[in-house]
Structures are given as structure tokens and as C-alpha cells.
């Protein structure tokens, strides 16, 4: 769009820079008269954030249970471990995945899905595992449990890997990673399809109006 030549722009056309174009298209999507046609475009990024928050809280509970913690500082710990992954994935998905979909930029759709999946895998699986381990160990160390504190990262990492490799935890963490990766890819695929259909409906409506 920014690389378009002046001679290629029709006379009287409204021109936008990239940011203005993104905002314009998003407002069209947000104000669409049939919300069910664009719900993934409106809420897909938030759904990714909620999935990451769930992962963070689940990982925290898993490590707290392994360390023998019960209700000690449970709420504040859950808030921390849920909010950071959610904010991280929301920000990156909103900045780097949603704009190309809204603008229907030329490129590889599968590559965009893989990018979204990679972001979600890091923010919704890797970060929650480490945050859950560190947060639970901090609480346990303060309460006098025989757990390596975050100031001994190698010992803590070794213990965390042993806990994660437990038969009960290994399968659940693998499932969590799978859901984070492929769930985000499916959401982005749905967003792309909804944007394509949304554009077709706008074009059909414009053609009908012109006629």
C-alpha cells in the first residue's frame, strides 16, 4: 500500500498509511451488522490470551501441588502467572498476526499460522512452565520448605525438570503445549477465512449498491 505509485491511485480515492488502514478495517469489522460472521476477528486475540492465562495458572497449580503448597499466597501467585502469559501472547498476536490478516497482505497463510502457533507455544507453554516453577519455589522457600530458591537456578531447574518428567505431569504438559500450538493455528486459520468472507460480502454489497 505504501509502495503504490501515485499514478496507480484512482482520482478522488482516500489514501491511508498502514496504521490508519488497520484501524479503518478493524472498525469495519467491529461494527459489522452480523457479529457471528466476524467473532474470531474481534475476539481471536483475546481467546489466545485466555488460553495462555489458563496455561499459566495450571502450571502454577501443578508445581504448587508438587511442592506441597495449599492456599498460601495462591491468589496473588495465580494472578501473576496468569496475567503475564496472557499479556505477552495478546500483545504479540495483536501486533504481528492480526494486522496482516486485516489487510490481507500477500504472503504465505500457513507461515502466518505457524508464526501465531510459535508465539502461543512460547507464551502459552514455555513461559507458564518456568513461571509456575519459579513462583511456586519462591513461595515454598519463604515458608521454609526444602526447595531450591530462584537464587539457585541450576538446582531449581533440575528439580523442575524432574517434576515435569513425572508420568502424570509429562503427558499433561505435552497436551498443554499441543493445545497452545495448534489451537492458535486453528484460530488464525478461522480469522483468515472470516476476513476473506467479510471482504467478499463487502464487495458484493458495494456491487449491489452501485447497480
TIRO-2110 file (N, C-alpha, C; in Angstrom, 1 decimal):
// TIRO-2110
0.8, -1.2, 0.0, N, 1, A
0.0, 0.0, 0.0, CA, 1, A
0.9, 1.3, 0.0, C, 1, A
1.9, 1.3, 0.9, N, 2, A
2.7, 2.5, 1.0, CA, 2, A
3.7, 2.5, -0.3, C, 2, A
3.9, 1.4, -0.9, N, 3, A
4.7, 1.3, -2.1, CA, 3, A
4.0, 1.6, -3.4, C, 3, A
2.7, 1.8, -3.3, N, 4, A
1.9, 2.1, -4.5, CA, 4, A
2.3, 3.4, -5.2, C, 4, A
2.4, 3.4, -6.5, N, 5, A
2.7, 4.6, -7.2, CA, 5, A
1.5, 5.5, -7.3, C, 5, A
1.8, 6.8, -7.4, N, 6, A
0.7, 7.8, -7.4, CA, 6, A
-0.2, 7.6, -8.6, C, 6, A
0.4, 7.3, -9.8, N, 7, A
-0.4, 7.1, -11.0, CA, 7, A
-1.4, 5.9, -10.9, C, 7, A
-1.1, 5.0, -9.9, N, 8, A
-1.9, 3.8, -9.8, CA, 8, A
-3.1, 4.1, -8.9, C, 8, A
-3.1, 5.2, -8.2, N, 9, A
-4.2, 5.5, -7.3, CA, 9, A
-5.3, 6.3, -8.0, C, 9, A
-6.5, 5.8, -8.0, N, 10, A
-7.6, 6.5, -8.7, CA, 10, A
-7.9, 7.9, -8.1, C, 10, A
-8.3, 8.7, -9.0, N, 11, A
-8.5, 10.1, -8.6, CA, 11, A
-9.7, 10.2, -7.6, C, 11, A
-9.5, 10.9, -6.5, N, 12, A
-10.5, 11.0, -5.5, CA, 12, A
-10.5, 9.9, -4.5, C, 12, A
-9.6, 9.0, -4.6, N, 13, A
-9.5, 7.9, -3.7, CA, 13, A
-9.0, 8.3, -2.3, C, 13, A
-9.4, 7.7, -1.2, N, 14, A
-8.9, 8.1, 0.1, CA, 14, A
-7.7, 7.2, 0.4, C, 14, A
-6.6, 7.8, 0.8, N, 15, A
-5.4, 7.0, 1.0, CA, 15, A
-5.1, 7.0, 2.5, C, 15, A
-4.6, 5.8, 2.9, N, 16, A
-4.2, 5.6, 4.3, CA, 16, A
-2.8, 5.1, 4.4, C, 16, A
-2.1, 5.4, 5.5, N, 17, A
-0.9, 4.7, 5.8, CA, 17, A
-1.3, 3.4, 6.4, C, 17, A
-0.3, 2.5, 6.7, N, 18, A
-0.6, 1.2, 7.2, CA, 18, A
-1.4, 1.2, 8.5, C, 18, A
-1.0, 2.0, 9.4, N, 19, A
-1.7, 2.1, 10.7, CA, 19, A
-3.1, 2.5, 10.6, C, 19, A
-3.3, 3.6, 9.8, N, 20, A
-4.7, 4.1, 9.5, CA, 20, A
-5.5, 3.0, 8.8, C, 20, A
-4.9, 2.3, 7.9, N, 21, A
-5.7, 1.2, 7.2, CA, 21, A
-6.1, 0.1, 8.1, C, 21, A
-5.2, -0.3, 9.1, N, 22, A
-5.5, -1.3, 10.0, CA, 22, A
-6.7, -0.8, 10.9, C, 22, A
-6.6, 0.4, 11.4, N, 23, A
-7.7, 0.9, 12.2, CA, 23, A
-9.0, 1.0, 11.5, C, 23, A
-9.0, 1.4, 10.2, N, 24, A
-10.2, 1.5, 9.4, CA, 24, A
-10.8, 0.2, 9.2, C, 24, A
-10.0, -0.8, 8.8, N, 25, A
-10.6, -2.2, 8.6, CA, 25, A
-11.1, -2.7, 9.9, C, 25, A
-10.4, -2.5, 11.0, N, 26, A
-10.8, -3.1, 12.3, CA, 26, A
-12.2, -2.5, 12.7, C, 26, A
-12.4, -1.2, 12.4, N, 27, A
-13.6, -0.5, 12.8, CA, 27, A
-14.8, -1.1, 11.9, C, 27, A
-14.5, -1.4, 10.6, N, 28, A
-15.5, -2.0, 9.8, CA, 28, A
-15.9, -3.4, 10.3, C, 28, A
-14.9, -4.1, 10.8, N, 29, A
-15.1, -5.4, 11.3, CA, 29, A
-15.9, -5.3, 12.7, C, 29, A
-15.5, -4.4, 13.5, N, 30, A
-16.1, -4.3, 14.8, CA, 30, A
-17.6, -3.9, 14.7, C, 30, A
-17.9, -3.0, 13.7, N, 31, A
-19.2, -2.5, 13.5, CA, 31, A
-20.1, -3.3, 12.6, C, 31, A
-19.6, -4.5, 12.2, N, 32, A
-20.3, -5.3, 11.2, CA, 32, A
-21.7, -5.7, 11.8, C, 32, A
-22.7, -5.7, 10.9, N, 33, A
-24.1, -5.9, 11.4, CA, 33, A
-24.4, -7.4, 11.8, C, 33, A
-23.5, -8.3, 11.4, N, 34, A
-23.7, -9.7, 11.8, CA, 34, A
-22.5, -10.2, 12.6, C, 34, A
-22.5, -10.0, 13.9, N, 35, A
-21.3, -10.3, 14.7, CA, 35, A
-20.8, -11.8, 14.6, C, 35, A
-21.7, -12.7, 14.3, N, 36, A
-21.3, -14.1, 14.2, CA, 36, A
-20.3, -14.3, 13.0, C, 36, A
-20.4, -13.4, 12.0, N, 37, A
-19.5, -13.6, 10.9, CA, 37, A
-18.1, -13.1, 11.1, C, 37, A
-17.9, -12.4, 12.2, N, 38, A
-16.5, -11.8, 12.4, CA, 38, A
-16.1, -12.0, 13.9, C, 38, A
-16.7, -12.9, 14.6, N, 39, A
-16.4, -13.0, 16.0, CA, 39, A
-14.9, -13.4, 16.3, C, 39, A
-14.3, -14.2, 15.4, N, 40, A
-12.9, -14.6, 15.6, CA, 40, A
-12.0, -13.4, 15.3, C, 40, A
-12.4, -12.6, 14.3, N, 41, A
-11.6, -11.4, 14.1, CA, 41, A
-11.6, -10.4, 15.2, C, 41, A
-12.8, -10.4, 15.9, N, 42, A
-12.9, -9.5, 17.1, CA, 42, A
-12.3, -10.0, 18.3, C, 42, A
-12.5, -11.3, 18.5, N, 43, A
-12.1, -11.9, 19.8, CA, 43, A
-11.0, -13.0, 19.8, C, 43, A
-10.5, -13.3, 18.6, N, 44, A
-9.5, -14.3, 18.5, CA, 44, A
-8.2, -14.0, 19.3, C, 44, A
-7.8, -12.8, 19.3, N, 45, A
-6.6, -12.4, 20.0, CA, 45, A
-6.9, -12.6, 21.5, C, 45, A
-8.0, -12.2, 22.0, N, 46, A
-8.4, -12.4, 23.4, CA, 46, A
-8.5, -13.8, 23.8, C, 46, A
-9.0, -14.7, 22.9, N, 47, A
-9.1, -16.1, 23.1, CA, 47, A
-7.7, -16.7, 23.3, C, 47, A
-6.7, -16.2, 22.5, N, 48, A
-5.3, -16.7, 22.7, CA, 48, A
-4.8, -16.3, 24.0, C, 48, A
-5.1, -15.0, 24.4, N, 49, A
-4.7, -14.6, 25.7, CA, 49, A
-5.3, -15.4, 26.9, C, 49, A
-6.6, -15.7, 26.7, N, 50, A
-7.2, -16.6, 27.8, CA, 50, A
-6.6, -17.9, 27.8, C, 50, A
-6.3, -18.5, 26.7, N, 51, A
-5.6, -19.8, 26.7, CA, 51, A
-4.3, -19.8, 27.4, C, 51, A
-3.5, -18.7, 27.1, N, 52, A
-2.2, -18.5, 27.8, CA, 52, A
-2.4, -18.4, 29.3, C, 52, A
-3.4, -17.6, 29.7, N, 53, A
-3.7, -17.4, 31.1, CA, 53, A
-4.0, -18.7, 31.8, C, 53, A
-4.8, -19.5, 31.1, N, 54, A
-5.2, -20.9, 31.7, CA, 54, A
-3.9, -21.7, 31.8, C, 54, A
-3.0, -21.7, 30.9, N, 55, A
-1.8, -22.4, 30.9, CA, 55, A
-0.9, -22.0, 32.1, C, 55, A
-0.8, -20.7, 32.3, N, 56, A
0.0, -20.2, 33.4, CA, 56, A
-0.6, -20.6, 34.8, C, 56, A
-1.9, -20.5, 34.9, N, 57, A
-2.5, -20.9, 36.2, CA, 57, A
-2.4, -22.4, 36.4, C, 57, A
-2.6, -23.2, 35.4, N, 58, A
-2.5, -24.6, 35.5, CA, 58, A
-1.0, -25.0, 35.9, C, 58, A
0.0, -24.5, 35.3, N, 59, A
1.4, -24.8, 35.6, CA, 59, A
1.7, -24.4, 37.0, C, 59, A
1.2, -23.3, 37.4, N, 60, A
1.5, -22.9, 38.8, CA, 60, A
0.9, -23.9, 39.8, C, 60, A
-0.4, -24.3, 39.6, N, 61, A
-1.0, -25.2, 40.5, CA, 61, A
-0.3, -26.6, 40.4, C, 61, A
0.2, -27.0, 39.3, N, 62, A
0.9, -28.2, 39.2, CA, 62, A
2.2, -28.2, 40.1, C, 62, A
2.9, -27.2, 40.0, N, 63, A
4.2, -27.1, 40.8, CA, 63, A
3.9, -26.8, 42.3, C, 63, A
2.8, -26.1, 42.6, N, 64, A
2.5, -25.9, 44.0, CA, 64, A
2.1, -27.2, 44.6, C, 64, A
1.3, -28.0, 43.9, N, 65, A
0.9, -29.3, 44.4, CA, 65, A
2.2, -30.2, 44.6, C, 65, A
3.1, -30.1, 43.6, N, 66, A
4.3, -30.9, 43.8, CA, 66, A
5.2, -30.5, 45.0, C, 66, A
5.1, -29.2, 45.3, N, 67, A
5.9, -28.7, 46.5, CA, 67, A
5.2, -28.9, 47.8, C, 67, A
3.9, -29.3, 47.7, N, 68, A
3.1, -29.5, 48.9, CA, 68, A
2.5, -28.2, 49.4, C, 68, A
2.4, -27.2, 48.6, N, 69, A
1.7, -25.9, 48.9, CA, 69, A
0.2, -26.1, 48.8, C, 69, A
-0.6, -25.4, 49.6, N, 70, A
-2.0, -25.4, 49.5, CA, 70, A
-2.6, -24.1, 49.1, C, 70, A
-3.0, -23.3, 50.1, N, 71, A
-3.6, -22.0, 49.8, CA, 71, A
-2.7, -20.8, 50.1, C, 71, A
-1.4, -21.1, 50.4, N, 72, A
-0.5, -20.0, 50.7, CA, 72, A
-0.3, -19.1, 49.5, C, 72, A
-0.7, -17.8, 49.6, N, 73, A
-0.4, -16.8, 48.5, CA, 73, A
-0.9, -17.3, 47.2, C, 73, A
-2.0, -18.1, 47.2, N, 74, A
-2.5, -18.7, 46.0, CA, 74, A
-3.0, -17.7, 45.0, C, 74, A
-3.8, -16.7, 45.5, N, 75, A
-4.5, -15.8, 44.6, CA, 75, A
-3.5, -14.9, 43.9, C, 75, A
-2.6, -14.3, 44.6, N, 76, A
-1.6, -13.4, 44.0, CA, 76, A
-0.7, -14.1, 43.1, C, 76, A
-0.3, -15.3, 43.4, N, 77, A
0.6, -16.1, 42.5, CA, 77, A
-0.2, -16.5, 41.2, C, 77, A
-1.4, -16.9, 41.4, N, 78, A
-2.2, -17.2, 40.2, CA, 78, A
-2.4, -16.0, 39.3, C, 78, A
-2.6, -14.8, 39.9, N, 79, A
-2.7, -13.6, 39.2, CA, 79, A
-1.5, -13.3, 38.3, C, 79, A
-0.3, -13.4, 39.0, N, 80, A
0.9, -13.2, 38.3, CA, 80, A
1.2, -14.2, 37.1, C, 80, A
1.0, -15.4, 37.4, N, 81, A
1.3, -16.5, 36.4, CA, 81, A
0.2, -16.5, 35.3, C, 81, A
-0.9, -16.0, 35.6, N, 82, A
-1.9, -15.9, 34.5, CA, 82, A
-1.9, -14.7, 33.7, C, 82, A
-1.5, -13.6, 34.3, N, 83, A
-1.6, -12.3, 33.6, CA, 83, A
-0.4, -12.1, 32.6, C, 83, A
0.8, -12.5, 33.1, N, 84, A
2.0, -12.3, 32.2, CA, 84, A
1.9, -13.0, 30.9, C, 84, A
1.6, -14.3, 30.9, N, 85, A
1.5, -15.0, 29.6, CA, 85, A
0.4, -14.5, 28.8, C, 85, A
-0.8, -14.1, 29.4, N, 86, A
-1.9, -13.6, 28.7, CA, 86, A
-1.5, -12.3, 28.0, C, 86, A
-0.9, -11.4, 28.7, N, 87, A
-0.5, -10.1, 28.1, CA, 87, A
0.5, -10.3, 27.0, C, 87, A
1.5, -11.2, 27.2, N, 88, A
2.5, -11.4, 26.2, CA, 88, A
1.9, -11.9, 24.9, C, 88, A
1.1, -13.0, 25.0, N, 89, A
0.6, -13.5, 23.8, CA, 89, A
-0.4, -12.5, 23.1, C, 89, A
-1.2, -11.8, 23.9, N, 90, A
-2.1, -10.8, 23.4, CA, 90, A
-1.4, -9.8, 22.6, C, 90, A
-0.3, -9.2, 23.2, N, 91, A
0.4, -8.2, 22.6, CA, 91, A
1.0, -8.6, 21.2, C, 91, A
1.7, -9.8, 21.3, N, 92, A
2.4, -10.2, 20.1, CA, 92, A
1.4, -10.6, 19.0, C, 92, A
0.3, -11.3, 19.4, N, 93, A
-0.7, -11.7, 18.4, CA, 93, A
-1.3, -10.4, 17.8, C, 93, A
-1.6, -9.4, 18.6, N, 94, A
-2.2, -8.2, 18.1, CA, 94, A
-1.3, -7.4, 17.2, C, 94, A
0.0, -7.4, 17.5, N, 95, A
0.9, -6.5, 16.7, CA, 95, A
1.4, -7.2, 15.5, C, 95, A
1.6, -8.6, 15.5, N, 96, A
2.3, -9.2, 14.4, CA, 96, A
1.5, -10.2, 13.6, C, 96, A
0.3, -10.6, 14.1, N, 97, A
-0.5, -11.6, 13.4, CA, 97, A
-1.8, -11.0, 12.9, C, 97, A
-2.5, -10.2, 13.7, N, 98, A
-3.8, -9.7, 13.3, CA, 98, A
-3.7, -8.7, 12.1, C, 98, A
-2.7, -7.7, 12.1, N, 99, A
-2.7, -6.8, 11.0, CA, 99, A
-2.6, -7.4, 9.7, C, 99, A
-1.7, -8.4, 9.4, N, 100, A
-1.6, -8.9, 8.1, CA, 100, A
-2.9, -9.6, 7.6, C, 100, A
-3.7, -10.1, 8.6, N, 101, A
-5.0, -10.7, 8.3, CA, 101, A
-6.0, -9.6, 7.9, C, 101, A
-6.0, -8.5, 8.7, N, 102, A
-7.0, -7.5, 8.4, CA, 102, A
-6.7, -6.8, 7.0, C, 102, A
-5.4, -6.7, 6.7, N, 103, A
-5.0, -6.0, 5.5, CA, 103, A
-5.0, -7.0, 4.3, C, 103, A
-5.1, -8.3, 4.6, N, 104, A
-5.0, -9.3, 3.6, CA, 104, A
-3.7, -9.2, 2.8, C, 104, A
-2.6, -9.0, 3.5, N, 105, A
-1.3, -8.8, 2.8, CA, 105, A
-0.9, -10.1, 2.1, C, 105, A
-0.3, -9.9, 0.9, N, 106, A
0.1, -11.1, 0.2, CA, 106, A
1.2, -11.8, 1.0, C, 106, A
1.2, -13.1, 1.0, N, 107, A
2.1, -13.9, 1.7, CA, 107, A
1.7, -15.3, 1.9, C, 107, A
2.3, -16.1, 2.7, N, 108, A
2.0, -17.5, 2.9, CA, 108, A
1.1, -17.6, 4.1, C, 108, A
-0.2, -18.0, 3.9, N, 109, A
-1.1, -18.1, 5.1, CA, 109, A
-0.6, -19.1, 6.1, C, 109, A
0.0, -20.2, 5.6, N, 110, A
0.5, -21.2, 6.6, CA, 110, A
1.6, -20.7, 7.4, C, 110, A
2.4, -19.8, 6.8, N, 111, A
3.5, -19.2, 7.5, CA, 111, A
3.0, -18.3, 8.7, C, 111, A
1.9, -17.6, 8.4, N, 112, A
1.3, -16.8, 9.4, CA, 112, A
0.7, -17.6, 10.5, C, 112, A
0.1, -18.8, 10.2, N, 113, A
-0.4, -19.7, 11.2, CA, 113, A
0.7, -20.2, 12.0, C, 113, A
1.8, -20.6, 11.4, N, 114, A
3.0, -21.1, 12.2, CA, 114, A
3.6, -20.0, 13.1, C, 114, A
3.6, -18.8, 12.6, N, 115, A
4.1, -17.7, 13.4, CA, 115, A
3.2, -17.5, 14.7, C, 115, A
1.9, -17.6, 14.5, N, 116, A
0.9, -17.5, 15.6, CA, 116, A
1.1, -18.6, 16.5, C, 116, A
1.3, -19.8, 16.0, N, 117, A
1.5, -21.0, 16.8, CA, 117, A
2.8, -20.9, 17.6, C, 117, A
3.8, -20.4, 17.0, N, 118, A
5.1, -20.3, 17.7, CA, 118, A
5.0, -19.3, 18.9, C, 118, A
4.3, -18.1, 18.6, N, 119, A
4.1, -17.2, 19.7, CA, 119, A
3.3, -17.8, 20.8, C, 119, A
2.2, -18.5, 20.5, N, 120, A
1.4, -19.1, 21.5, CA, 120, A
2.2, -20.2, 22.3, C, 120, A
3.0, -20.9, 21.5, N, 121, A
3.8, -22.0, 22.2, CA, 121, A
4.7, -21.4, 23.2, C, 121, A
5.4, -20.3, 22.9, N, 122, A
6.3, -19.7, 23.8, CA, 122, A
5.5, -19.1, 25.0, C, 122, A
4.5, -18.2, 24.7, N, 123, A
3.8, -17.5, 25.7, CA, 123, A
2.8, -18.4, 26.5, C, 123, A
2.3, -19.4, 25.8, N, 124, A
1.3, -20.2, 26.4, CA, 124, A
1.8, -21.6, 26.9, C, 124, A
3.0, -21.9, 26.8, N, 125, A
3.6, -23.2, 27.2, CA, 125, A
4.9, -23.0, 27.9, C, 125, A
5.9, -22.5, 27.2, N, 126, A
7.2, -22.4, 27.8, CA, 126, A
7.3, -21.4, 29.0, C, 126, A
6.8, -20.2, 28.8, N, 127, A
6.8, -19.2, 29.8, CA, 127, A
6.0, -19.6, 31.0, C, 127, A
4.7, -20.2, 30.9, N, 128, A
4.0, -20.7, 32.0, CA, 128, A
4.7, -21.7, 32.8, C, 128, A
5.4, -22.7, 32.2, N, 129, A
6.1, -23.7, 32.9, CA, 129, A
7.2, -23.1, 33.8, C, 129, A
8.0, -22.2, 33.2, N, 130, A
9.1, -21.6, 34.0, CA, 130, A
8.5, -20.7, 35.1, C, 130, A
7.5, -19.9, 34.7, N, 131, A
6.9, -19.0, 35.7, CA, 131, A
6.3, -19.8, 36.9, C, 131, A
5.6, -20.9, 36.6, N, 132, A
5.0, -21.7, 37.6, CA, 132, A
6.0, -22.3, 38.5, C, 132, A
7.1, -22.7, 37.9, N, 133, A
8.2, -23.3, 38.8, CA, 133, A
8.8, -22.2, 39.7, C, 133, A
9.2, -21.1, 39.1, N, 134, A
9.8, -20.1, 39.9, CA, 134, A
8.9, -19.5, 41.0, C, 134, A
7.7, -19.2, 40.6, N, 135, A
6.7, -18.6, 41.6, CA, 135, A
6.4, -19.6, 42.7, C, 135, A
6.2, -20.9, 42.4, N, 136, A
5.9, -21.9, 43.4, CA, 136, A
7.2, -22.1, 44.3, C, 136, A
8.4, -22.0, 43.7, N, 137, A
9.6, -22.2, 44.5, CA, 137, A
9.8, -21.0, 45.5, C, 137, A
9.5, -19.8, 45.0, N, 138, A
9.6, -18.7, 45.9, CA, 138, A
8.7, -18.8, 47.1, C, 138, A
7.5, -19.2, 46.9, N, 139, A
6.5, -19.3, 48.0, CA, 139, A
7.0, -20.4, 48.9, C, 139, A
7.4, -21.6, 48.4, N, 140, A
7.9, -22.7, 49.2, CA, 140, A
9.1, -22.3, 50.0, C, 140, A
10.1, -21.6, 49.4, N, 141, A
11.3, -21.2, 50.1, CA, 141, A
11.0, -20.3, 51.2, C, 141, A
10.1, -19.3, 51.0, N, 142, A
9.7, -18.4, 52.1, CA, 142, A
9.0, -19.1, 53.3, C, 142, A
8.3, -20.2, 53.0, N, 143, A
7.6, -20.9, 54.0, CA, 143, A
8.5, -21.9, 54.7, C, 143, A
9.8, -22.0, 54.3, N, 144, A
10.7, -22.9, 54.9, CA, 144, A
10.7, -24.3, 54.3, C, 144, A
10.1, -24.6, 53.2, N, 145, A
10.2, -25.9, 52.5, CA, 145, A
11.6, -26.1, 52.0, C, 145, A
11.9, -27.4, 51.9, N, 146, A
13.2, -27.8, 51.4, CA, 146, A
13.2, -27.8, 49.8, C, 146, A
13.2, -26.6, 49.3, N, 147, A
13.1, -26.4, 47.8, CA, 147, A
14.1, -25.4, 47.4, C, 147, A
14.9, -25.6, 46.4, N, 148, A
15.9, -24.6, 45.9, CA, 148, A
15.2, -23.3, 45.6, C, 148, A
15.7, -22.2, 46.1, N, 149, A
15.1, -20.9, 45.7, CA, 149, A
15.5, -20.4, 44.3, C, 149, A
14.9, -19.4, 43.8, N, 150, A
15.3, -18.9, 42.5, CA, 150, A
16.7, -18.4, 42.4, C, 150, A
17.3, -18.1, 43.5, N, 151, A
18.7, -17.7, 43.5, CA, 151, A
19.7, -18.8, 43.3, C, 151, A
19.1, -20.1, 43.2, N, 152, A
19.9, -21.2, 42.8, CA, 152, A
19.3, -21.8, 41.6, C, 152, A
19.4, -21.2, 40.4, N, 153, A
18.7, -21.5, 39.3, CA, 153, A
19.0, -22.9, 38.7, C, 153, A
20.2, -23.4, 38.8, N, 154, A
20.6, -24.7, 38.2, CA, 154, A
19.9, -25.8, 39.0, C, 154, A
19.9, -25.7, 40.3, N, 155, A
19.3, -26.7, 41.2, CA, 155, A
17.8, -26.6, 41.0, C, 155, A
17.2, -25.4, 40.9, N, 156, A
15.8, -25.3, 40.7, CA, 156, A
15.4, -25.9, 39.4, C, 156, A
16.1, -25.6, 38.3, N, 157, A
15.8, -26.1, 37.0, CA, 157, A
15.9, -27.6, 37.0, C, 157, A
16.9, -28.2, 37.7, N, 158, A
17.0, -29.7, 37.7, CA, 158, A
15.8, -30.3, 38.4, C, 158, A
15.4, -29.7, 39.5, N, 159, A
14.2, -30.2, 40.3, CA, 159, A
13.0, -30.0, 39.4, C, 159, A
12.8, -28.9, 38.7, N, 160, A
11.7, -28.6, 37.9, CA, 160, A
11.5, -29.6, 36.8, C, 160, A
12.7, -30.0, 36.2, N, 161, A
12.7, -31.0, 35.1, CA, 161, A
12.2, -32.4, 35.6, C, 161, A
12.7, -32.7, 36.8, N, 162, A
12.3, -34.0, 37.4, CA, 162, A
10.8, -34.0, 37.7, C, 162, A
10.3, -32.9, 38.2, N, 163, A
8.8, -32.8, 38.4, CA, 163, A
8.0, -32.9, 37.1, C, 163, A
8.5, -32.1, 36.1, N, 164, A
7.8, -32.1, 34.8, CA, 164, A
7.9, -33.5, 34.1, C, 164, A
8.9, -34.2, 34.3, N, 165, A
9.1, -35.6, 33.7, CA, 165, A
8.3, -36.7, 34.4, C, 165, A
7.6, -36.3, 35.5, N, 166, A
6.8, -37.3, 36.2, CA, 166, A
5.7, -37.7, 35.2, C, 166, A
5.4, -39.0, 35.2, N, 167, A
4.4, -39.6, 34.3, CA, 167, A
3.1, -38.8, 34.3, C, 167, A
2.6, -38.3, 35.4, N, 168, A
1.3, -37.6, 35.5, CA, 168, A
1.5, -36.2, 34.9, C, 168, A
2.6, -35.6, 35.0, N, 169, A
2.8, -34.2, 34.5, CA, 169, A
3.3, -34.2, 33.1, C, 169, A
4.1, -35.2, 32.7, N, 170, A
4.7, -35.1, 31.4, CA, 170, A
3.6, -35.1, 30.3, C, 170, A
2.6, -36.0, 30.4, N, 171, A
1.5, -36.0, 29.4, CA, 171, A
0.7, -34.8, 29.4, C, 171, A
0.4, -34.2, 30.6, N, 172, A
-0.4, -33.0, 30.7, CA, 172, A
0.3, -31.8, 30.1, C, 172, A
1.6, -31.7, 30.4, N, 173, A
2.4, -30.6, 29.9, CA, 173, A
2.5, -30.7, 28.3, C, 173, A
2.7, -31.9, 27.9, N, 174, A
2.7, -32.1, 26.4, CA, 174, A
1.4, -31.8, 25.8, C, 174, A
0.3, -32.1, 26.4, N, 175, A
-1.0, -31.8, 25.9, CA, 175, A
-1.3, -30.3, 25.9, C, 175, A
-0.8, -29.6, 27.0, N, 176, A
-0.9, -28.2, 27.1, CA, 176, A
-0.1, -27.5, 25.9, C, 176, A
1.1, -28.0, 25.6, N, 177, A
1.9, -27.4, 24.5, CA, 177, A
1.2, -27.7, 23.2, C, 177, A
0.6, -28.9, 23.0, N, 178, A
-0.1, -29.2, 21.8, CA, 178, A
-1.3, -28.3, 21.6, C, 178, A
-2.1, -28.1, 22.6, N, 179, A
-3.3, -27.2, 22.5, CA, 179, A
-2.8, -25.8, 22.2, C, 179, A
-1.8, -25.3, 22.9, N, 180, A
-1.3, -23.9, 22.7, CA, 180, A
-0.9, -23.7, 21.2, C, 180, A
-0.1, -24.7, 20.7, N, 181, A
0.4, -24.5, 19.3, CA, 181, A
-0.7, -24.6, 18.3, C, 181, A
-1.4, -25.7, 18.3, N, 182, A
-2.4, -26.0, 17.2, CA, 182, A
-3.7, -25.2, 17.5, C, 182, A
-4.0, -24.9, 18.7, N, 183, A
-5.2, -24.1, 19.0, CA, 183, A
-5.1, -22.7, 18.4, C, 183, A
-3.9, -22.1, 18.5, N, 184, A
-3.6, -20.8, 18.0, CA, 184, A
-3.6, -20.9, 16.5, C, 184, A
-3.0, -21.9, 15.9, N, 185, A
-3.0, -22.0, 14.4, CA, 185, A
-4.4, -22.2, 13.9, C, 185, A
-5.3, -22.9, 14.6, N, 186, A
-6.7, -23.0, 14.1, CA, 186, A
-7.4, -21.7, 14.2, C, 186, A
-7.2, -21.0, 15.3, N, 187, A
-7.8, -19.7, 15.4, CA, 187, A
-7.4, -18.7, 14.3, C, 187, A
-6.1, -18.7, 14.0, N, 188, A
-5.7, -17.8, 12.9, CA, 188, A
-6.3, -18.3, 11.6, C, 188, A
-6.3, -19.6, 11.3, N, 189, A
-7.0, -20.1, 10.1, CA, 189, A
-8.4, -19.6, 10.0, C, 189, A
-9.1, -19.7, 11.2, N, 190, A
-10.5, -19.2, 11.2, CA, 190, A
-10.6, -17.7, 11.0, C, 190, A
-9.7, -16.9, 11.5, N, 191, A
-9.6, -15.5, 11.3, CA, 191, A
-9.4, -15.2, 9.8, C, 191, A
-8.5, -15.9, 9.2, N, 192, A
-8.3, -15.7, 7.8, CA, 192, A
-9.5, -15.9, 6.9, C, 192, A
-10.2, -17.0, 7.2, N, 193, A
-11.4, -17.4, 6.5, CA, 193, A
-12.5, -16.3, 6.7, C, 193, A
-12.6, -15.9, 7.9, N, 194, A
-13.7, -14.9, 8.2, CA, 194, A
-13.3, -13.6, 7.5, C, 194, A
-12.1, -13.2, 7.5, N, 195, A
-11.7, -12.0, 6.8, CA, 195, A
-11.9, -12.1, 5.3, C, 195, A
-11.6, -13.2, 4.7, N, 196, A
-11.9, -13.4, 3.3, CA, 196, A
-13.4, -13.3, 3.0, C, 196, A
-14.2, -14.0, 3.8, N, 197, A
-15.7, -13.9, 3.6, CA, 197, A
-16.2, -12.5, 3.8, C, 197, A
-15.6, -11.8, 4.8, N, 198, A
-16.1, -10.5, 5.1, CA, 198, A
-15.8, -9.6, 3.9, C, 198, A
-14.6, -9.7, 3.3, N, 199, A
-14.3, -8.9, 2.2, CA, 199, A
-15.2, -9.2, 1.0, C, 199, A
-15.5, -10.5, 0.8, N, 200, A
-16.4, -10.8, -0.3, CA, 200, A
-17.8, -10.2, -0.1, C, 200, A
-18.3, -10.2, 1.1, N, 201, A
-19.6, -9.7, 1.4, CA, 201, A
-19.6, -8.1, 1.2, C, 201, A
-18.5, -7.5, 1.6, N, 202, A
-18.4, -6.0, 1.4, CA, 202, A
-18.4, -5.7, -0.1, C, 202, A
-17.7, -6.5, -0.9, N, 203, A
-17.6, -6.3, -2.3, CA, 203, A
-19.0, -6.5, -3.0, C, 203, A
-19.6, -7.6, -2.5, N, 204, A
-21.0, -7.9, -3.1, CA, 204, A
-21.9, -6.8, -2.8, C, 204, A
-21.9, -6.3, -1.5, N, 205, A
-22.8, -5.2, -1.1, CA, 205, A
-22.5, -3.9, -1.9, C, 205, A
-21.2, -3.7, -2.2, N, 206, A
-20.8, -2.5, -2.9, CA, 206, A
-21.3, -2.6, -4.4, C, 206, A
-21.2, -3.8, -4.9, N, 207, A
-21.6, -4.0, -6.3, CA, 207, A
-23.1, -3.8, -6.4, C, 207, A
-23.9, -4.4, -5.4, N, 208, A
-25.3, -4.2, -5.4, CA, 208, A
-25.7, -2.8, -5.3, C, 208, A
-25.0, -2.0, -4.5, N, 209, A
-25.3, -0.6, -4.3, CA, 209, A
-25.0, 0.2, -5.6, C, 209, A
-23.9, -0.1, -6.2, N, 210, A
-23.6, 0.6, -7.5, CA, 210, A
-24.6, 0.3, -8.6, C, 210, A
-25.1, -0.9, -8.6, N, 211, A
-26.1, -1.3, -9.6, CA, 211, A
-27.5, -0.6, -9.3, C, 211, A
END
